[in-house]
């Protein structure tokens, strides 16, 4: 049997009980309601306001739209070409959302938003069972207001959908070892099923992360036989039963997929810089501090407190610590690095910070209270510095005009100007609350200070950010193309605006100089390099001049600024006057020779 472990808590080692089974009183109900109101507000407010950002959102929404139109879910297509960079499950879910809620940004982002709500419910239930209601509510507050979390909950990308199933698998694997008999088997079935579905979302990382976290945790927690049960043949058969039908089906339809998926997407992605996503070993250190924003001020001392009291951790504390550290180290060792890869670790770290706040509030743990107090002091100082800098800019607005002199769009400059005054008041409010938290050791005031700035992002900052981010989207570009093309065929010369198929609701012709690399798809480049006969709407730039001479219908041609001069020389007498479309793109309606 495992030796009992004292719970993490105050300096004397008399920590909080793992489970508090008392009924929900008015105060606890208030915490619960407030936490989920905040979470819903952070995730759903203006969910469809911003245009789809390139390259990821525009590409993913376009693929989902094509799947919706074709009804073919096994092999996704992007602008009519097979797209096997990722499995098809996420695209299918987005396609269903588009069918139910219309062709818009809100519907495209809804699966990510609902996934994040599902994660927060799991976080709440886990903390309620292992700690208490207030820890559960604070964990929901912290995680939902962490920039990396709420940003990925509001974009059309795989990471939040993947994180839901990875978290479900880890929590199920953890609870499996808290019980025995048939209930344990049921939890392990859920663990394997969730890992399998996670694999269908984004590949092998879906089962690697749960196995990694739970194996290390069970070893450190001293659970004899747990690793054997975790890695049992039965669990692997369930996992394979979920994944293999999809893998075999895709391999039959696309015989090149096993090599691409297993060698290029898995082995080479992790071990080489083939996909140009490398970074130093410490890559995630600034990512963690940057994407936690003000919460990051608490991270160093939180880590120190947990390390010093590691021998008195509960099993849940140990799981979360292993979870956060192992995921960060795993992806730090990988040669492919992106911020979203460590999203599950951010959730684990957020729960640990909730533990700090709860212990400081209820039991007055000295180490925990000091951690919150020091974090509040740093937040107060940072807010004052930030506020003073903003005041200087507000007094001298010409500074913004100087910094943004390269931006053509006056709406963007105006948005920057209009943000300054609200940010000054936000900084002042944060500084006041943080100072109260520091001077009077008021933990609730400190928590409010950390929450204040994130709470204003959806309603205050996002509406101003929309024009600023418009240059990273194809929504306005598509509107201009629709207006000027007058229903003509649309062609792109050595460029491919990722969201154009989604916004135009049709495929476009591409003249590529690099085997389709303009589409930002590794598989499409791989596919075109091994295909002798390309589809009619995908052509080499070498064929552009002959194509011009055989035009039999109007074509609206799009080119980026960097390629405009080259295209001007090619067009010759076909060329009239190219119009600026925005987003560094230019366009012209070409008529067949002899017309116009």
C-alpha positions in Angstrom: 0.0 0.0 0.0 1.1 3.6 -0.6 2.0 5.6 2.4 -0.3 8.5 3.3 0.9 11.8 2.2 0.2 15.1 4.1 -1.6 17.6 2.1 0.1 20.8 0.7 -0.8 23.8 2.8 0.6 26.1 5.4 4.2 26.1 6.7 3.2 23.7 9.5 2.2 21.0 7.1 -1.5 21.0 8.2 -2.7 21.5 4.6 -6.2 21.6 3.3 -8.1 18.3 3.0 -8.2 16.9 -0.4 -12.0 16.8 -0.6 -14.5 18.9 1.3 -17.9 17.2 1.1 -19.9 19.9 2.8 -22.9 21.4 1.0 -22.7 24.4 -1.2 -23.4 27.6 0.9 -24.2 31.0 -0.4 -20.6 32.2 -0.5 -19.5 29.1 -2.4 -22.4 29.5 -4.8 -21.3 33.0 -5.4 -17.7 31.9 -6.3 -19.0 29.3 -8.7 -21.4 31.6 -10.5 -18.9 34.4 -10.7 -16.2 32.1 -12.1 -18.3 30.7 -14.9 -19.9 34.1 -15.7 -16.3 35.4 -16.2 -15.3 32.4 -18.2 -18.3 32.7 -20.5 -17.7 36.4 -20.9 -14.0 36.0 -21.7 -14.7 33.3 -24.3 -17.9 34.3 -26.1 -17.9 38.1 -26.0 -17.3 39.4 -29.6 -16.4 35.8 -30.6 -17.2 36.6 -34.3 -16.0 40.2 -34.3 -12.5 39.8 -35.5 -11.9 38.6 -39.0 -10.2 35.3 -39.6 -6.5 35.6 -39.0 -3.9 34.3 -41.5 -2.5 31.8 -42.0 -4.1 29.4 -39.6 -7.7 30.6 -39.2 -8.2 31.4 -42.9 -6.8 28.1 -44.0 -8.7 26.0 -41.4 -12.0 27.7 -42.0 -11.6 27.3 -45.8 -10.9 23.6 -45.4 -14.0 23.2 -43.2 -16.1 25.1 -45.7 -14.9 22.8 -48.5 -15.7 19.8 -46.3 -19.2 21.2 -45.7 -19.8 21.7 -49.4 -18.4 18.3 -50.5 -19.6 16.1 -47.7 -16.3 14.3 -47.9 -14.8 14.1 -44.4 -12.1 11.5 -44.6 -9.8 13.4 -47.0 -10.0 17.2 -46.3 -9.3 19.5 -49.2 -7.9 23.0 -49.3 -8.7 24.9 -52.5 -9.5 21.6 -54.1 -6.3 19.9 -53.2 -5.9 17.1 -50.6 -4.9 18.4 -47.2 -3.4 15.8 -44.8 -1.2 18.0 -42.7 -3.6 17.1 -39.8 -6.4 14.6 -39.4 -9.9 15.5 -40.4 -11.9 15.4 -37.1 -11.5 19.1 -36.2 -12.4 20.2 -39.8 -15.6 18.0 -39.6 -16.7 19.6 -36.3 -16.1 23.1 -37.7 -18.0 22.1 -40.9 -21.0 21.0 -38.8 -20.9 24.3 -36.9 -20.9 26.2 -40.2 -23.9 24.1 -41.3 -25.8 24.8 -38.1 -24.9 28.5 -37.5 -24.2 29.9 -40.9 -21.1 30.9 -42.9 -19.5 33.3 -40.5 -16.6 33.8 -38.1 -18.6 33.0 -35.0 -19.7 29.5 -36.3 -16.1 28.8 -37.4 -14.7 29.6 -33.9 -17.5 28.0 -31.9 -15.9 24.5 -31.6 -12.8 26.0 -30.0 -14.9 28.1 -27.7 -17.0 25.1 -26.6 -13.9 23.0 -26.1 -12.5 25.7 -23.7 -15.8 25.7 -21.7 -15.5 21.9 -21.6 -12.0 22.1 -20.2 -13.0 24.6 -17.6 -15.8 22.3 -16.5 -13.3 19.5 -16.1 -10.9 21.8 -14.2 -13.8 22.7 -11.9 -14.9 19.2 -11.2 -11.3 18.0 -10.7 -10.6 20.8 -8.2 -13.9 20.3 -6.5 -13.2 16.6 -6.0 -9.5 16.9 -5.0 -9.6 20.3 -3.1 -12.7 22.4 -2.5 -15.2 24.6 -4.2 -13.3 27.8 -3.8 -10.1 26.4 -5.3 -12.3 25.1 -8.2 -13.8 28.5 -8.8 -10.5 30.4 -8.6 -8.9 27.9 -10.9 -11.6 28.6 -13.5 -11.1 32.3 -13.0 -7.3 32.1 -13.5 -7.3 29.7 -16.4 -10.1 31.5 -18.3 -8.3 34.9 -18.0 -4.9 33.5 -19.0 -4.1 35.1 -22.4 -2.9 31.9 -24.0 -6.0 30.1 -23.0 -8.7 32.6 -24.0 -6.8 33.5 -27.2 -6.8 29.9 -28.4 -10.4 29.5 -27.3 -11.3 32.3 -29.8 -9.6 31.1 -33.0 -10.1 28.4 -35.6 -7.2 26.2 -34.7 -6.7 22.6 -33.4 -5.0 23.3 -30.1 -8.0 24.0 -27.8 -10.0 21.0 -29.3 -6.9 18.8 -28.8 -6.4 20.1 -25.3 -9.9 19.1 -24.3 -9.3 15.5 -25.1 -5.8 15.4 -23.7 -7.0 16.9 -20.4 -9.9 14.4 -20.3 -7.5 11.5 -20.9 -5.1 12.7 -18.1 -7.9 13.3 -15.6 -9.4 9.9 -16.4 -6.1 8.2 -16.0 -5.5 9.9 -12.7 -9.0 9.0 -11.3 -8.5 5.4 -12.5 -5.9 4.9 -9.8 -8.0 6.5 -7.1 -10.6 3.6 -7.3 -10.6 -0.1 -7.8 -12.5 -2.9 -9.6 -15.0 -2.2 -12.4 -14.9 1.6 -11.8 -11.1 1.6 -12.4 -11.6 -0.2 -15.7 -14.3 2.3 -16.7 -11.9 5.2 -16.0 -9.2 3.5 -18.0 -11.6 3.0 -20.9 -12.3 6.7 -20.9 -8.6 7.5 -20.7 -7.9 5.4 -23.8 -10.9 6.6 -25.7 -10.0 10.3 -25.0 -6.3 9.7 -26.0 -7.5 8.0 -29.3 -9.8 10.9 -30.1 -7.0 13.4 -29.3 -4.9 11.5 -31.8 -7.6 12.0 -34.4 -7.4 15.7 -33.8 -3.7 16.3 -34.2 -1.8 13.1 -34.5 0.4 11.1 -32.1 0.8 13.9 -29.7 -2.7 13.1 -28.6 -1.7 9.9 -26.9 1.9 10.7 -26.2 1.1 13.6 -23.7 -1.3 11.6 -21.5 1.1 8.6 -21.4 4.1 10.8 -20.6 2.4 12.7 -17.8 0.7 9.8 -16.2 3.7 7.5 -16.4 6.0 10.0 -14.6 3.2 10.9 -12.1 2.5 7.3 -11.2 6.2 6.6 -10.8 6.8 9.6 -8.5 3.6 8.9 -6.6 4.8 5.4 -5.8 1.8 3.6 -7.2 2.8 0.0 -7.7 1.3 -1.6 -10.8 -0.2 1.7 -12.0 2.2 2.1 -15.0 1.6 -1.5 -16.0 -2.2 -0.9 -15.9 -1.8 2.4 -17.8 0.2 0.8 -20.6 -1.9 -2.4 -20.8 -2.7 -4.1 -24.0 -6.3 -3.4 -23.4 -5.8 0.3 -23.4 -3.7 0.2 -26.5 -6.3 -1.9 -28.3 -9.0 0.7 -27.5 -6.7 3.5 -28.7 -5.9 1.6 -31.9 -9.6 0.8 -32.4 -10.3 4.6 -32.5 -7.4 5.6 -34.7 -6.8 2.7 -37.1 -10.0 2.9 -39.1 -9.2 6.5 -40.0 -5.5 5.7 -40.7 -6.3 2.7 -42.9 -9.1 4.6 -44.8 -6.8 7.6 -45.5 -3.9 5.3 -46.5 -6.1 3.4 -49.0 -7.3 6.6 -50.6 -3.9 8.3 -50.4 -1.1 5.7 -50.5 1.5 8.4 -49.9 0.1 9.2 -46.5 1.8 6.6 -44.3 5.2 7.9 -45.3 4.2 11.5 -45.1 2.3 11.2 -41.8 4.7 8.9 -39.9 8.1 10.1 -41.3 7.7 13.7 -42.3 5.0 14.9 -39.9 6.0 12.9 -36.8 9.7 11.9 -36.9 11.1 14.8 -38.8 8.9 17.4 -37.1 10.2 16.4 -33.7 13.9 15.7 -34.6 14.7 18.3 -37.3 13.9 21.8 -38.4 12.2 20.7 -41.6 9.1 22.7 -40.8 11.0 25.9 -39.8 9.5 26.0 -36.3 12.6 25.6 -34.3 13.7 27.6 -31.3 16.2 27.5 -28.5 15.7 25.1 -25.5 14.5 28.1 -23.4 11.9 29.0 -26.1 9.0 28.4 -23.8 10.3 30.4 -20.9 9.4 33.8 -22.3 6.3 32.2 -23.9 5.0 31.1 -20.5 5.7 34.5 -18.9 4.4 36.4 -21.8 1.2 34.4 -22.3 0.4 34.3 -18.6 0.6 38.2 -18.7 0.2 39.5 -15.1 -0.4 36.0 -13.6 3.3 35.3 -14.6 4.4 37.6 -11.7 3.2 34.8 -9.4 4.9 31.9 -11.2 8.4 32.0 -9.8 7.4 32.0 -6.1 4.6 29.5 -6.8 7.2 27.1 -8.2 9.5 27.7 -5.2 6.6 27.1 -2.7 5.6 23.8 -4.3 9.2 22.7 -4.6 9.9 23.3 -0.9 6.8 21.5 0.2 7.1 18.7 -2.3 7.2 16.1 0.4 3.8 17.2 1.7 2.1 17.5 -1.7 -1.2 15.7 -2.3 -1.4 13.3 -5.2 -3.4 16.0 -7.1 -0.6 18.6 -6.5 2.0 16.1 -7.7 0.0 15.3 -10.8 -0.3 19.0 -11.7 3.4 19.7 -11.0 4.5 16.7 -13.2 2.0 17.7 -15.9 3.2 21.3 -16.2 6.9 20.5 -16.0 6.9 17.4 -18.2 4.9 19.0 -21.1 7.2 22.0 -21.1 10.3 19.9 -21.1 9.0 17.6 -23.8 8.3 20.4 -26.2 11.5 22.2 -25.3 13.4 19.1 -26.5 11.4 19.1 -29.8 12.8 20.8 -32.8 9.3 22.0 -33.7 8.0 24.7 -31.3 4.9 26.8 -31.3 3.2 28.6 -28.3 0.0 26.5 -28.5 1.9 23.2 -27.9 2.1 23.9 -24.1 -1.5 24.9 -23.7 -2.2 21.9 -21.4 0.7 22.8 -19.2 -0.7 26.3 -18.8 -3.9 24.8 -17.5 -2.0 22.7 -14.9 0.0 25.7 -13.8 -3.2 27.8 -13.5 -4.7 25.2 -11.1 -1.6 25.3 -8.9 -1.8 29.1 -8.7 -5.4 28.7 -7.6 -4.2 26.5 -4.8 -1.9 29.3 -3.7 -4.7 31.8 -3.5 -7.1 29.4 -1.7 -4.6 28.4 1.0 -3.6 32.0 1.5 -7.3 33.0 1.9 -8.5 30.2 4.1 -5.6 29.1 6.3 -3.3 32.0 6.0 -0.4 29.9 4.9 2.6 32.1 5.4 4.5 31.0 2.2 1.3 31.2 0.2 0.3 34.7 1.5 3.8 35.9 0.9 3.7 34.7 -2.7 0.4 36.5 -3.3 1.7 39.6 -1.5 4.9 39.8 -3.5 3.1 39.2 -6.8 0.7 42.1 -5.9 3.6 44.3 -5.2 5.2 43.5 -8.5 1.9 44.1 -10.3 1.5 47.5 -8.6 4.9 48.6 -9.7 4.4 47.3 -13.2 1.0 49.0 -13.5 2.4 52.3 -12.4 5.2 52.2 -14.9 2.9 51.2 -17.7 0.4 53.9 -16.7 3.1 56.6 -16.7 4.3 55.5 -20.1 0.8 55.7 -21.4 0.3 59.2 -19.9 3.4 60.3 -21.8 2.0 59.0 -25.0 -1.4 60.5 -24.3 0.1 63.9 -23.8 2.3 63.5 -26.9 0.0 61.8 -29.5 2.5 62.5 -32.2 4.6 59.7 -30.8 1.9 57.2 -32.1 1.9 58.8 -35.5 5.7 58.5 -35.7 5.7 54.8 -34.7 2.9 54.0 -37.1 4.0 56.1 -40.1 4.4 53.0 -42.3 0.7 52.1 -41.8 -1.6 53.2 -44.7 -4.9 52.6 -43.0 -6.0 55.7 -40.9 -8.5 53.5 -39.0 -5.6 51.6 -37.5 -3.9 54.7 -36.3 -7.1 56.0 -34.9 -7.6 52.7 -33.0 -4.3 53.0 -31.3 -5.1 56.6 -30.3 -8.5 55.6 -28.8 -7.0 52.8 -26.7 -4.6 55.0 -24.7 -7.0 56.7 -22.3 -8.9 53.5 -21.3 -5.6 51.7 -20.8 -4.5 54.5 -18.4 -7.6 54.0 -16.3 -7.1 50.2 -16.3 -3.5 50.6 -15.2 -4.6 53.0 -12.4 -7.3 50.6 -11.2 -5.0 47.6 -11.3 -2.3 49.6 -9.3 -4.8 50.6 -6.6 -6.2 47.1 -6.1 -2.7 45.6 -6.1 -1.5 48.1 -3.6 -4.4 47.3 -1.3 -3.6 43.6 -1.6 0.0 44.3 -0.7 -0.4 46.8 2.1 -3.4 45.2 3.9 -2.5 41.5 2.9 -6.0 41.4 1.3 -5.9 38.3 -0.9 -9.3 39.0 -2.5 -8.1 42.5 -3.5 -4.9 41.0 -5.0 -7.0 38.4 -6.9 -9.2 41.2 -8.2 -6.1 43.2 -9.3 -4.8 40.2 -11.4 -8.3 39.8 -12.9 -9.0 43.4 -13.8 -7.0 43.9 -17.0 -8.0 40.6 -18.6 -11.6 41.3 -17.9 -11.6 44.4 -20.1 -9.9 42.7 -23.1 -13.1 41.2 -24.8 -15.3 44.3 -24.4 -12.9 47.2 -24.5 -9.7 46.1 -26.3 -11.0 43.7 -29.0 -13.3 46.3 -30.8 -10.3 48.6 -31.1 -8.0 45.8 -32.1 -10.2 44.7 -35.0 -9.0 47.4 -37.4 -5.4 46.9 -36.3 -5.5 43.1 -37.1 -7.4 43.6 -40.4 -4.1 43.5 -42.3 -3.7 39.8 -41.1 -7.1 38.8 -42.6 -8.6 38.3 -46.0 -12.1 39.5 -45.1 -11.6 43.1 -46.5 -9.5 41.7 -49.4 -12.3 39.3 -50.3 -14.9 42.1 -50.2 -12.8 44.1 -52.6 -12.2 41.1 -54.9 -15.9 40.4 -55.0 -16.7 44.0 -55.9 -14.1 44.3 -58.6 -14.1 40.8 -60.1 -17.8 41.0 -61.0 -18.2 37.2 -60.8 -15.1 36.5 -62.9 -12.6 33.7 -62.2 -10.1 34.6 -59.5 -6.4 33.8 -59.9 -3.4 34.4 -57.6 0.1 34.9 -58.9 2.7 33.5 -56.6 0.6 34.3 -53.5 -2.4 32.7 -51.8 -4.5 34.6 -49.3 -5.4 31.8 -46.9 -8.9 32.8 -46.1 -9.9 33.7 -49.7 -11.8 30.4 -50.4 -13.8 30.8 -47.2 -14.8 34.4 -47.8 -15.4 34.1 -51.5 -17.0 30.7 -51.0 -15.2 29.2 -54.0 -11.8 27.9 -55.0 -9.3 30.1 -56.8 -6.7 29.5 -59.5 -3.1 29.5 -58.2 0.1 30.2 -60.3 2.8 28.8 -58.0 6.5 29.2 -58.3 7.3 26.8 -55.5 5.1 23.7 -55.8 2.1 25.3 -53.9 4.2 26.4 -50.9 2.2 29.7 -51.1 -0.7 27.8 -49.5 1.2 27.1 -46.3 0.6 23.4 -46.4 3.4 20.9 -46.1 1.3 18.1 -47.5 0.2 20.0 -50.6 3.8 20.8 -51.4 4.7 17.2 -50.9 1.7 16.1 -53.0 2.4 18.4 -55.9 6.1 17.4 -55.9 5.1 13.8 -56.5 2.2 14.4 -58.9 2.9 14.6 -62.6 -0.4 16.0 -63.7 -1.7 18.9 -61.6 -5.3 19.9 -61.3 -6.4 22.6 -63.8 -6.7 25.4 -61.3 -3.1 24.8 -60.0 -0.4 25.9 -62.5 3.2 26.7 -62.6 4.3 30.3 -63.1 6.1 29.0 -66.2 2.6 28.4 -67.8 1.4 31.9 -67.0 2.3 33.6 -70.4 0.7 30.8 -72.5 -2.3 30.9 -70.3 -2.7 34.6 -70.9 -2.9 34.1 -74.6 -5.6 31.5 -74.4 -7.9 33.5 -72.0 -11.5 32.9 -73.1 -13.2 34.6 -70.1 -12.5 37.4 -67.7 -10.1 36.7 -64.8 -9.4 38.8 -61.8 -5.7 38.5 -61.0 -4.3 39.1 -57.5 -0.6 39.6 -56.7 1.3 40.7 -53.6 3.4 43.9 -53.6 6.7 42.0 -53.6 5.7 40.3 -56.9 3.9 43.2 -58.6 6.9 44.5 -60.6 7.6 41.0 -62.0 3.9 40.7 -63.0 3.9 44.1 -64.6 6.7 43.0 -66.9 4.9 39.8 -67.8 1.5 41.3 -68.4 2.7 43.7 -71.1 -0.1 45.0 -73.2 -2.6 43.1 -71.2 -1.8 45.4 -68.3 -4.1 48.3 -67.6 -4.1 49.7 -64.0 -3.7 47.5 -61.0 -5.7 48.6 -58.0 -4.6 48.3 -54.4 -6.8 45.9 -52.5 -5.4 46.2 -49.1 -3.3 43.6 -47.1 -0.3 44.4 -49.5 -2.3 42.9 -52.4 -3.0 44.3 -55.8 -5.6 43.2 -58.4 -6.8 43.7 -61.9 -9.6 42.4 -64.0 -8.1 40.8 -67.2 -10.3 40.5 -70.3 -9.7 37.9 -73.1 -7.4 39.3 -75.8 -9.3 41.3 -78.3 -11.9 42.5 -75.8 -12.1 45.7 -73.8 
